[in-house]
């Protein structure tokens, strides 16, 4: 099954996550089919906290991809902020 989930990057005590489309059998930070955005939980000042290509996410979901709970929450927050 294809999942839309987070992969961890960044430094120690300073996480940064890429939002990727990958097969669920791959490791958390393993090979990804496509990178569709990022999430920076420690963003300060004018840094972006979340960026997501919603068109590509909708494409993958329409083709059967499942979002993790955290990615679903981030997408809801973006759509709420845009409205």
BELHU-V288587 format. One record per pair of residues at least 6 apart in sequence whose C-alpha atoms are under 7 Angstrom apart, sorted by the first residue. I is the first residue (numbers start at 1). J is the second residue. D is the distance in whole Angstrom. If there is no record, write none. Layout:
# BELHU-V288587
I:J:D  I:J:D
This chain:
# BELHU-V288587
1:23:6  1:24:6  2:21:7  2:22:6  2:23:4  2:24:6  2:65:5  2:66:6  3:21:6  3:22:5  3:23:6  3:24:6  3:65:5  3:66:5  3:67:6  4:19:7  4:20:6  4:21:4  4:22:6  4:65:7  4:66:6  4:67:5  4:68:6  5:19:6  5:20:6  5:21:7  5:67:6  5:68:6  5:71:6  6:17:6  6:18:6  6:19:5  6:20:6  7:17:5  7:18:5  7:19:6  7:28:6  7:29:5  8:15:7  8:16:6  8:17:5  8:18:7  8:29:7  9:15:6  9:16:5  9:17:6  10:16:5  16:39:6  16:40:5  16:41:7  17:38:6  17:39:5  17:40:6  18:35:7  18:37:6  18:38:4  18:39:6  19:35:6  19:36:6  19:37:5  19:38:5  20:32:6  20:34:6  20:35:4  20:36:6  21:32:6  21:33:5  21:34:5  21:35:6  22:32:5  22:33:5  36:52:6  36:53:5  36:56:7  37:51:5  37:52:4  37:53:6  38:50:6  38:51:5  38:52:7  39:49:6  39:50:5  39:51:7  40:49:5  40:50:6  41:49:6  43:49:5
